[in-house]
Amino acid sequence: MDISKFKGCLVGTAIGDSLGANREGAWYISEVRDIGPRYTDDTAMTIGVVESLINCKGFNVDDMTARFIQNYLHEPWRGYGPGPPRIFNMILKGRRRWDEMLDRKLYPGGSFGNGAAMRIAPIGLFYYDEPEKLREIVYKASIITHSHELAIEGAFLQAYAVSLAVNTRKSTLNRYDFLKKLKNITNNEMYFRKLEVMERLLQDKADKIDVINYLGNGVEAINSVPTAIYSFLANNDFEESVVYAVSLGGDADTIGAMTGAIAGAYYGIESIPLKWIEKLENREYIEYLAEKLWELKSESSTK
């Protein structure tokens, strides 16, 4: 278990997020290689997940919910989508609990956005060697704000991709084996089909227009999680992976953040350009959290 991969994953999340920040909404944009001065709610909520895992020495849904709310109230300007703040307000008013699937009060059947997937990377890190428990924890962590099957399965596939990246030694990645493991573990036919399309796109070395058309670049989990995984698999280093992800436009910060999490977990922090690390907002704290999470996982693995 390499501390560089833990740091790479969390710093990579914030780098991808910062690279795509303020570039959302474009259907397709040119390559961007300069990160912005601020990260968004993607990283802010990821930080909340890590803080809670460290504080509770594992997953505790009440503590994680409280940290989401606390961090939102401290920095409400991070660019949160419309759903989570309304859910947080319901809880703050004391009339609701996280386990009531509050997103269903706002969206019929629950939210199928990528808000759970964008923050899930630390859970993929901490439970990287426990795939069955990983699914259970992802479900509980997701339904705080996202209870739709597509949102939860997207979050699980993102977390599982992070766990696979942690478990894969650098220079030994087989893209098709990676995809096969994802296909074997998904329970959802829509994601299975996207993963099959992804395999064909990799074989054909598809252009970006085809990637957008077949995998998507939207805020829905089904149209962004596969795109982030593809952005990692279709490129050969951290920088090219996140630059490629953001260049697809659409929900650029979230697709960038999810790609950065997977790529960082595989390549390690030393693979991230120093020019980006030096400019990253709150970088020392994010690295500190990664170290503490790694230490906690190391301790739990030796018991």
Secondary structure, 3 states (H helix, E strand, C coil): CCHHHHHHHHHHHHHHHHHHCCCCCCCCCCCCCCCCCCCCHHHHHHHHHHHHHHHHCCCCHHHHHHHHHHHHHHCHHHCCCCHHHHHHHHHHCCCCCHHHCHHHHCCCCCCCECCCHHHCHHHHHHCCCCHHHHHHHHHHHHCCCCCCHHHHHHHHHHHHHHHHHHHCCCCCCCHHHHHHHHHHHCCCHHHHHHHHHHHHHHHHCCCHHHHHHHHCCCCEHHHCHHHHHHHHHCCCCHHHHHHHHHHCCCCHHHHHHHHHHHHHHHHCHHHCCHHHHHHCCCHHHHHHHHHHHHHHHHHHHHC
